[in-house]
Amino acid sequence: MTLLLASVALIAGFGSSFQYGYNVSVINSPAPYMQDFYNLTYSNRTGKPIDSAFLTLLWSFTVSMFPLGGFFGSLMVWPLVNNCGRKGTLLINNLLSIVAAILMGTSRLAKTFEVIIVSRVVMGIFAGLASNVVPMYLGEMAPRNLRGAIGVVPQLFITVGILVAQILGLKGILGNDDGWPVLLGLTGIPSLIQLLILPFFPESPRYLLIQKGNEEQARKALQRLRGKDDVDDEIEEMRQEDRSEREEGQFTVLSLCTYRGLRWQLISIIVMMMGQQLSGVNAVFYYADIIFQSAGVEANSIQYVTVSTGAINVVMTLLAVFIVELLGRRILLLAGFGMCCVSCAVLTVALNLQNTVSWMSYLSIICVIVYIIGHAIGASPIPFVMITEMFLQSSRPAAFMVGGSVHWLSNFTVGLVFLYMKEGLGDYVFLIFCGVCLASVIYIFLIVPETKNKTFMEINKIMAKRNKVEIQEDKEELKDFQALSGGQAEKKSLSSSDL
């Protein structure tokens, strides 16, 4: 780990991923005051108070436009990262955040609530791009022995963003009638910092060599990132990957979905992304306040307990940064979804018995905490790491576009239907989340391989066996490559019969 690589990870995470988490949570605390502003603005325009049903509709739009914008942002990943690069896309993306922050921060002065809703869409587009481009950018820059740890950094900053929004949203700070415009407007500051600093950091070496064909710039970028001049092994690995993919060219989403050689990789990221969101993480956070209240926590203290759950989320995600290279991706995925599965099952029992058994309320709190820990160490951070590792350079942008779209659509779906599910099923709604987690565990156990400390080509060879396609080795190029890299890698290319 060099100082430059650590700095790139911190700046990319703080300027982009932090924003995602911040905007997920930022409107929760000041919601009553923002709704009062909606009502007052409407009354000043029409001379009569807003209808409660219309206010509910407007607030639903305010909340749901963020994940919907995230879906649209995911659709922009493939064209932007291929044409503007990873770093270039992040710089362009910062402009969206800054504009949205200015609009939201001045919405009260302008006496318009519509601009808040529109800005939430814009921030969603920003988050949709950031949630896909940052893991891709960092995953391509990290050495293979640190790829997992660096890949978890974006999720760490998402949890930090949630926690900071929870803290600043306390009624005594900015979560009040006077402070909410400032609370919304602060989201532009990290983007401004990234916009000023990120241009001094290198572009992804893999993008420069494989997609732009500029080996000299790729070598210079890699030398800066590794802090040494001898980067021949990694350059040759990139050449090897480039040669193996040259016949296929750049994958579009359509070609990715129809290509037999990437079938199980694509199914795997769809399953993991659906499992990540349909396991109910946002619903559990939403329901946490009700659970804490039923356990006897005073209404005025619930906001502080909620902040404490955010802190647990940060601490456990930070732990994942340090253990992902020790335990591997597969173990963390299985452990994370497994903990979520068990906690949802026990939570269902505890909620149904809490009126008859006094200590069941405290068991409910424990279940929420266990669920948050499970998601933080595996279900939330690792799927994005796996997209980076299971796809090669030509197919990675399209894979992130598919995975990101599934992520945001699933997020939007849970937010849209959870209240209706809860109304119809009551506390048994968590059995659905339990089933999703169980299905994810079974799939990961049967299909998803361990990718720890493997090159992208080695992972590709593992998945080729599952896809039932052949990997042919060019013996002459293999000998040349072994002479250069000490026999630490193999030359692999897909035969034309596999297409």
C-alpha positions as CSV (number, residue, x, y, z in Angstrom):
1,M,0.0,0.0,0.0
2,T,1.6,3.3,-1.1
3,L,0.6,6.7,0.0
4,L,-0.6,7.6,-3.4
5,L,-2.9,4.6,-3.7
6,A,-4.3,5.3,-0.2
7,S,-4.9,8.9,-1.1
8,V,-6.7,8.0,-4.3
9,A,-9.0,5.6,-2.4
10,L,-9.7,8.2,0.3
11,I,-10.4,11.1,-2.2
12,A,-12.5,8.9,-4.5
13,G,-14.5,7.4,-1.6
14,F,-15.0,10.8,0.2
15,G,-15.9,12.8,-2.9
16,S,-18.3,10.2,-4.4
17,S,-19.3,7.2,-2.2
18,F,-19.7,9.4,0.9
19,Q,-22.4,11.3,-1.1
20,Y,-24.4,8.2,-1.8
21,G,-24.7,7.4,1.9
22,Y,-25.2,11.0,3.0
23,N,-28.2,11.4,0.6
24,V,-29.7,8.1,1.6
25,S,-30.1,9.3,5.2
26,V,-30.1,13.1,5.0
27,I,-33.9,13.7,4.7
28,N,-35.0,11.3,7.4
29,S,-34.5,13.6,10.4
30,P,-35.7,16.9,9.0
31,A,-38.7,15.3,7.3
32,P,-41.4,17.0,9.5
33,Y,-39.9,20.4,8.9
34,M,-39.5,19.9,5.2
35,Q,-43.1,18.8,4.9
36,D,-44.1,22.0,6.8
37,F,-42.2,23.9,4.2
38,Y,-44.1,22.1,1.4
39,N,-47.4,22.9,3.1
40,L,-46.5,26.6,3.7
41,T,-45.2,27.1,0.1
42,Y,-48.4,25.5,-1.3
43,S,-50.6,27.6,1.0
44,N,-48.8,30.9,-0.1
45,R,-49.4,30.0,-3.7
46,T,-53.0,28.8,-3.6
47,G,-54.4,30.4,-0.4
48,K,-55.4,27.0,1.1
49,P,-53.5,24.3,2.9
50,I,-52.2,21.3,1.1
51,D,-54.3,18.2,1.0
52,S,-52.8,15.4,3.2
53,A,-52.9,12.9,0.4
54,F,-51.1,15.2,-2.0
55,L,-48.5,16.0,0.7
56,T,-47.9,12.2,1.1
57,L,-47.6,11.9,-2.6
58,L,-45.0,14.8,-2.8
59,W,-43.0,13.4,0.0
60,S,-43.0,9.9,-1.6
61,F,-41.6,11.5,-4.7
62,T,-39.0,13.3,-2.6
63,V,-37.8,10.0,-1.1
64,S,-38.2,7.7,-4.1
65,M,-36.7,9.9,-6.8
66,F,-33.2,9.3,-5.3
67,P,-33.1,5.5,-6.1
68,L,-34.9,6.1,-9.4
69,G,-32.2,8.6,-10.3
70,G,-29.7,6.0,-9.2
71,F,-31.1,3.6,-11.8
72,F,-30.7,6.2,-14.6
73,G,-27.2,7.0,-13.4
74,S,-26.3,3.3,-13.7
75,L,-27.5,3.3,-17.3
76,M,-24.9,6.0,-18.0
77,V,-21.9,4.0,-16.7
78,W,-21.0,2.1,-19.8
79,P,-20.8,5.0,-22.3
80,L,-19.2,7.4,-19.9
81,V,-16.4,5.2,-18.5
82,N,-15.5,4.0,-22.0
83,N,-15.4,7.4,-23.5
84,C,-14.3,9.6,-20.6
85,G,-12.3,7.2,-18.5
86,R,-12.9,6.3,-14.9
87,K,-11.3,9.4,-13.4
88,G,-12.9,11.6,-16.1
89,T,-16.4,10.2,-15.3
90,L,-16.0,11.0,-11.6
91,L,-14.9,14.6,-12.4
92,I,-17.9,15.1,-14.6
93,N,-20.2,13.5,-12.0
94,N,-19.0,16.0,-9.4
95,L,-20.7,18.8,-11.3
96,L,-24.1,17.1,-10.9
97,S,-23.7,17.0,-7.1
98,I,-22.5,20.6,-6.8
99,V,-25.5,21.9,-8.9
100,A,-28.0,19.8,-6.9
101,A,-26.5,21.0,-3.6
102,I,-26.8,24.6,-4.6
103,L,-30.4,24.1,-5.7
104,M,-31.4,22.2,-2.5
105,G,-29.6,24.7,-0.2
106,T,-31.4,27.7,-1.8
107,S,-34.8,26.1,-2.2
108,R,-36.3,27.8,0.9
109,L,-35.1,31.2,-0.2
110,A,-36.6,30.5,-3.6
111,K,-39.8,29.3,-2.0
112,T,-40.0,26.2,-4.2
113,F,-40.3,22.6,-3.2
114,E,-40.3,21.3,-6.7
115,V,-36.6,22.0,-7.0
116,I,-35.9,19.7,-4.1
117,I,-37.6,16.8,-5.9
118,V,-35.7,17.5,-9.1
119,S,-32.4,17.8,-7.2
120,R,-33.1,14.4,-5.6
121,V,-33.3,12.9,-9.0
122,V,-30.0,14.6,-10.0
123,M,-28.3,13.4,-6.8
124,G,-29.6,9.9,-7.6
125,I,-28.0,10.0,-11.0
126,F,-24.8,11.1,-9.2
127,A,-25.0,8.2,-6.7
128,G,-25.8,5.7,-9.5
129,L,-22.7,6.7,-11.3
130,A,-20.5,6.9,-8.2
131,S,-21.7,3.6,-6.8
132,N,-20.4,1.8,-9.9
133,V,-17.5,3.9,-11.1
134,V,-15.6,4.2,-7.8
135,P,-15.3,0.4,-7.2
136,M,-14.3,0.0,-10.9
137,Y,-11.7,2.8,-10.7
138,L,-10.2,1.6,-7.4
139,G,-10.4,-2.1,-8.3
140,E,-8.4,-1.6,-11.5
141,M,-5.7,0.4,-9.7
142,A,-5.2,-1.9,-6.7
143,P,-2.6,-4.7,-6.7
144,R,-4.3,-8.1,-6.5
145,N,-3.2,-8.7,-2.9
146,L,-5.1,-5.5,-1.8
147,R,-7.9,-5.5,-4.4
148,G,-10.5,-6.7,-1.8
149,A,-9.5,-4.2,0.9
150,I,-9.5,-1.3,-1.5
151,G,-12.7,-2.5,-3.1
152,V,-14.5,-2.3,0.3
153,V,-13.4,1.4,0.8
154,P,-16.4,2.8,-1.2
155,Q,-18.9,0.9,1.0
156,L,-17.0,2.2,4.1
157,F,-17.5,5.8,2.9
158,I,-21.2,5.1,2.2
159,T,-21.7,4.0,5.8
160,V,-19.7,7.1,7.0
161,G,-21.9,9.3,4.9
162,I,-25.0,7.7,6.5
163,L,-23.6,8.3,10.0
164,V,-22.6,11.9,9.3
165,A,-26.1,12.6,8.0
166,Q,-27.6,11.1,11.1
167,I,-25.3,13.1,13.4
168,L,-25.8,16.4,11.5
169,G,-29.6,15.6,11.3
170,L,-30.0,15.6,15.1
171,K,-32.5,18.3,16.2
172,G,-29.8,20.1,18.2
173,I,-27.6,20.5,15.1
174,L,-29.2,20.9,11.7
175,G,-32.2,18.6,11.8
176,N,-34.6,21.5,12.7
177,D,-36.7,24.2,11.0
178,D,-33.8,26.6,10.4
179,G,-31.0,24.1,9.6
180,W,-32.5,21.7,7.0
181,P,-31.6,23.7,3.9
182,V,-28.0,23.8,5.1
183,L,-28.1,20.1,5.8
184,L,-29.2,19.4,2.2
185,G,-26.7,21.9,0.7
186,L,-23.6,20.4,2.5
187,T,-23.6,17.5,0.1
188,G,-21.8,19.7,-2.5
189,I,-18.6,20.2,-0.4
190,P,-17.1,16.7,-0.8
191,S,-17.7,16.9,-4.5
192,L,-16.0,20.3,-4.7
193,I,-13.0,18.9,-2.8
194,Q,-12.8,15.9,-5.2
195,L,-13.1,18.1,-8.2
196,L,-10.1,20.2,-7.1
197,I,-7.8,17.3,-6.0
198,L,-8.7,14.3,-8.2
199,P,-7.1,15.7,-11.5
200,F,-3.7,15.3,-9.8
201,F,-4.1,11.6,-9.5
202,P,-3.6,9.0,-12.3
203,E,-6.2,7.4,-14.5
204,S,-6.7,3.6,-14.3
205,P,-3.6,2.0,-15.8
206,R,-5.8,-0.8,-17.3
207,Y,-8.0,1.7,-19.0
208,L,-5.0,3.5,-20.4
209,L,-3.3,0.4,-21.8
210,I,-6.2,-1.9,-22.8
211,Q,-8.8,0.6,-23.9
212,K,-6.7,3.6,-25.0
213,G,-3.7,1.6,-26.2
214,N,-1.2,4.0,-24.5
215,E,1.3,1.7,-22.7
216,E,3.7,4.6,-21.9
217,Q,1.0,6.5,-19.9
218,A,-0.2,3.2,-18.3
219,R,3.4,2.4,-17.2
220,K,3.9,5.9,-15.7
221,A,0.6,5.7,-13.8
222,L,1.4,2.2,-12.5
223,Q,4.9,3.4,-11.4
224,R,3.4,6.2,-9.5
225,L,0.8,4.0,-7.8
226,R,3.3,1.3,-6.9
227,G,6.1,3.6,-5.9
228,K,8.7,1.7,-8.0
229,D,10.0,1.6,-11.5
230,D,9.8,-2.2,-12.1
231,V,6.1,-2.8,-13.0
232,D,6.9,-5.2,-15.9
233,D,4.9,-8.1,-14.4
234,E,1.7,-6.1,-14.1
235,I,2.1,-4.5,-17.6
236,E,2.6,-8.0,-19.1
237,E,-0.5,-9.2,-17.3
238,M,-2.5,-6.4,-18.8
239,R,-1.0,-7.2,-22.3
240,Q,-2.1,-10.8,-21.8
241,E,-5.6,-9.7,-20.9
242,D,-5.6,-7.4,-23.9
243,R,-4.6,-10.2,-26.2
244,S,-7.2,-12.6,-24.9
245,E,-10.0,-10.0,-25.4
246,R,-8.9,-8.4,-28.7
247,E,-11.2,-10.6,-30.9
248,E,-14.3,-9.9,-28.8
249,G,-13.9,-6.1,-28.6
250,Q,-15.8,-4.0,-26.1
251,F,-19.0,-5.7,-24.7
252,T,-22.3,-3.9,-24.8
253,V,-25.0,-4.8,-22.4
254,L,-26.8,-6.8,-25.1
255,S,-23.7,-8.7,-26.1
256,L,-22.8,-9.3,-22.4
257,C,-26.3,-10.8,-21.8
258,T,-26.0,-13.2,-24.9
259,Y,-22.4,-14.2,-24.5
260,R,-22.1,-17.8,-23.3
261,G,-18.5,-17.3,-21.9
262,L,-19.8,-14.9,-19.3
263,R,-23.1,-16.5,-18.5
264,W,-22.5,-17.5,-14.8
265,Q,-20.6,-14.3,-14.0
266,L,-23.7,-12.3,-15.2
267,I,-26.2,-14.4,-13.3
268,S,-24.0,-14.2,-10.2
269,I,-23.8,-10.4,-10.1
270,I,-27.6,-10.2,-10.7
271,V,-28.3,-12.6,-7.8
272,M,-25.8,-10.9,-5.4
273,M,-27.2,-7.4,-6.3
274,M,-30.8,-8.5,-5.9
275,G,-29.9,-10.2,-2.6
276,Q,-28.1,-7.1,-1.4
277,Q,-31.2,-4.9,-1.7
278,L,-34.1,-7.4,-1.5
279,S,-32.8,-8.7,1.8
280,G,-34.4,-5.6,3.2
281,V,-31.5,-3.5,4.5
282,N,-33.3,-0.2,4.0
283,A,-36.5,-1.6,5.5
284,V,-34.7,-2.8,8.6
285,F,-33.2,0.7,9.1
286,Y,-36.7,2.2,8.6
287,Y,-38.2,-0.3,11.0
288,A,-35.5,0.2,13.6
289,D,-37.1,3.2,15.2
290,I,-40.4,1.3,15.8
291,I,-38.5,-1.6,17.2
292,F,-36.5,0.6,19.6
293,Q,-39.7,2.4,20.7
294,S,-41.5,-0.9,21.4
295,A,-38.5,-1.9,23.5
296,G,-39.1,1.0,25.8
297,V,-36.6,3.5,24.4
298,E,-37.9,7.1,25.0
299,A,-39.0,8.9,21.9
300,N,-36.5,11.7,22.4
301,S,-33.7,9.2,22.7
302,I,-34.5,7.1,19.6
303,Q,-32.5,9.5,17.3
304,Y,-29.4,8.8,19.4
305,V,-29.9,5.1,19.3
306,T,-30.3,5.3,15.5
307,V,-27.0,7.1,15.3
308,S,-25.4,4.3,17.4
309,T,-26.6,1.8,14.8
310,G,-25.0,3.9,12.1
311,A,-21.8,3.9,14.1
312,I,-21.9,0.1,14.3
313,N,-22.4,-0.1,10.6
314,V,-19.2,2.0,10.1
315,V,-17.1,0.0,12.5
316,M,-18.1,-3.3,11.0
317,T,-17.5,-2.1,7.4
318,L,-14.1,-0.9,8.5
319,L,-13.5,-4.4,10.0
320,A,-14.4,-5.8,6.6
321,V,-11.6,-3.7,5.0
322,F,-9.0,-5.5,7.1
323,I,-10.4,-9.1,7.0
324,V,-11.5,-9.4,3.4
325,E,-8.0,-10.3,2.3
326,L,-7.5,-12.6,5.2
327,L,-10.8,-14.6,5.0
328,G,-11.7,-14.1,1.4
329,R,-14.8,-12.8,-0.4
330,R,-16.8,-16.0,-0.4
331,I,-16.6,-16.5,3.4
332,L,-17.7,-12.9,4.1
333,L,-20.6,-13.2,1.6
334,L,-21.8,-16.5,3.2
335,A,-21.4,-15.2,6.7
336,G,-23.0,-11.8,6.0
337,F,-26.1,-13.2,4.3
338,G,-26.3,-16.0,6.8
339,M,-26.3,-13.6,9.7
340,C,-29.0,-11.6,8.0
341,C,-31.1,-14.7,7.4
342,V,-31.0,-15.9,11.0
343,S,-31.6,-12.4,12.4
344,C,-34.7,-11.9,10.2
345,A,-36.1,-15.2,11.3
346,V,-35.6,-14.6,15.0
347,L,-36.8,-11.0,14.6
348,T,-40.1,-12.3,13.3
349,V,-40.6,-14.5,16.3
350,A,-39.5,-11.7,18.7
351,L,-41.8,-9.1,17.3
352,N,-44.8,-11.5,17.5
353,L,-44.1,-12.4,21.1
354,Q,-42.9,-9.0,22.5
355,N,-46.4,-8.3,23.9
356,T,-46.5,-11.5,25.9
357,V,-42.8,-12.0,26.8
358,S,-41.2,-8.9,28.2
359,W,-37.6,-9.7,27.2
360,M,-38.5,-10.3,23.5
361,S,-38.3,-6.5,22.9
362,Y,-34.6,-6.6,23.8
363,L,-34.1,-9.6,21.6
364,S,-35.6,-7.5,18.7
365,I,-32.9,-4.9,19.3
366,I,-30.2,-7.6,19.2
367,C,-31.6,-8.9,15.9
368,V,-31.4,-5.5,14.3
369,I,-27.8,-5.1,15.4
370,V,-26.8,-8.6,14.2
371,Y,-28.5,-7.9,10.9
372,I,-26.6,-4.6,10.5
373,I,-23.3,-6.4,11.3
374,G,-24.1,-9.1,8.7
375,H,-24.8,-6.6,6.0
376,A,-21.8,-4.5,6.8
377,I,-19.2,-7.3,6.6
378,G,-20.5,-9.1,3.6
379,A,-23.8,-8.4,1.9
380,S,-23.3,-4.7,1.3
381,P,-19.6,-4.3,0.3
382,I,-18.5,-7.6,-1.4
383,P,-20.9,-7.7,-4.4
384,F,-19.3,-4.6,-6.0
385,V,-15.9,-6.1,-5.4
386,M,-17.0,-9.3,-7.2
387,I,-18.1,-7.4,-10.3
388,T,-14.6,-5.9,-10.6
389,E,-13.0,-9.3,-10.2
390,M,-15.3,-11.6,-12.2
391,F,-15.1,-9.6,-15.4
392,L,-12.2,-8.6,-17.7
393,Q,-11.6,-5.1,-19.0
394,S,-13.8,-5.3,-22.1
395,S,-16.9,-6.6,-20.2
396,R,-16.5,-4.8,-16.9
397,P,-18.2,-1.5,-17.8
398,A,-21.3,-3.3,-19.2
399,A,-21.2,-5.6,-16.1
400,F,-21.3,-2.6,-13.7
401,M,-24.1,-1.1,-15.8
402,V,-26.2,-4.3,-15.3
403,G,-25.2,-4.8,-11.7
404,G,-25.9,-1.1,-10.8
405,S,-29.2,-1.1,-12.6
406,V,-30.3,-4.2,-10.7
407,H,-29.0,-2.7,-7.4
408,W,-31.0,0.6,-7.8
409,L,-34.2,-1.0,-9.2
410,S,-34.2,-3.4,-6.3
411,N,-33.6,-0.5,-3.9
412,F,-36.5,1.4,-5.5
413,T,-38.8,-1.6,-5.4
414,V,-38.2,-2.2,-1.6
415,G,-38.9,1.5,-0.9
416,L,-42.0,1.4,-3.0
417,V,-43.7,-1.8,-1.7
418,F,-42.4,-2.2,1.9
419,L,-45.1,-0.2,3.6
420,Y,-47.8,-2.2,1.7
421,M,-46.1,-5.5,2.5
422,K,-45.9,-4.5,6.2
423,E,-49.6,-3.5,6.2
424,G,-50.6,-6.8,4.7
425,L,-48.2,-9.2,6.4
426,G,-47.4,-7.3,9.6
427,D,-44.3,-8.6,11.4
428,Y,-44.1,-11.6,9.1
429,V,-42.8,-9.4,6.4
430,F,-39.3,-10.2,7.6
431,L,-39.8,-13.8,6.6
432,I,-39.6,-12.6,3.0
433,F,-36.3,-11.0,3.7
434,C,-35.2,-14.2,5.5
435,G,-36.1,-16.2,2.4
436,V,-34.1,-13.8,0.1
437,C,-31.0,-14.1,2.3
438,L,-31.3,-17.9,2.4
439,A,-31.6,-18.1,-1.4
440,S,-28.5,-15.9,-1.7
441,V,-26.5,-18.1,0.7
442,I,-27.4,-21.3,-1.2
443,Y,-26.5,-19.7,-4.6
444,I,-23.2,-18.3,-3.4
445,F,-22.3,-21.6,-1.8
446,L,-23.0,-23.6,-5.0
447,I,-21.8,-21.2,-7.7
448,V,-19.6,-18.2,-6.6
449,P,-15.8,-19.0,-6.4
450,E,-13.2,-17.5,-4.1
451,T,-11.4,-14.7,-5.9
452,K,-8.9,-13.7,-3.2
453,N,-5.4,-13.0,-4.5
454,K,-6.1,-14.2,-8.0
455,T,-5.4,-12.3,-11.2
456,F,-8.4,-11.3,-13.4
457,M,-7.3,-14.0,-16.0
458,E,-7.1,-16.7,-13.3
459,I,-10.6,-15.9,-12.2
460,N,-11.7,-15.9,-15.8
461,K,-10.3,-19.4,-16.2
462,I,-12.2,-20.7,-13.1
463,M,-15.5,-19.3,-14.5
464,A,-14.8,-20.7,-18.0
465,K,-15.1,-24.2,-16.6
466,R,-18.5,-23.4,-15.1
467,N,-19.6,-21.8,-18.4
468,K,-18.4,-24.9,-20.2
469,V,-16.2,-23.0,-22.6
470,E,-12.6,-23.9,-23.5
471,I,-9.5,-22.0,-22.6
472,Q,-6.7,-22.5,-25.0
473,E,-3.1,-21.6,-24.2
474,D,-0.8,-20.3,-26.8
475,K,2.4,-22.2,-25.9
476,E,4.8,-19.8,-27.6
477,E,3.4,-16.7,-25.9
478,L,3.2,-18.6,-22.7
479,K,7.0,-19.3,-22.9
480,D,7.7,-15.7,-23.6
481,F,5.5,-14.5,-20.7
482,Q,7.0,-17.0,-18.3
483,A,10.5,-15.7,-19.2
484,L,9.4,-12.2,-18.4
485,S,7.4,-12.8,-15.2
486,G,9.1,-15.9,-13.7
487,G,6.3,-18.2,-14.7
488,Q,3.8,-16.6,-12.4
489,A,1.0,-16.3,-15.0
490,E,-0.4,-18.1,-18.0
491,K,-1.4,-17.0,-21.4
492,K,-5.1,-17.7,-21.9
493,S,-7.4,-16.8,-24.8
494,L,-10.9,-17.9,-25.6
495,S,-11.2,-20.0,-28.7
496,S,-13.4,-18.8,-31.6
497,S,-15.6,-21.9,-31.1
498,D,-16.7,-20.6,-27.7
499,L,-18.4,-17.5,-29.2
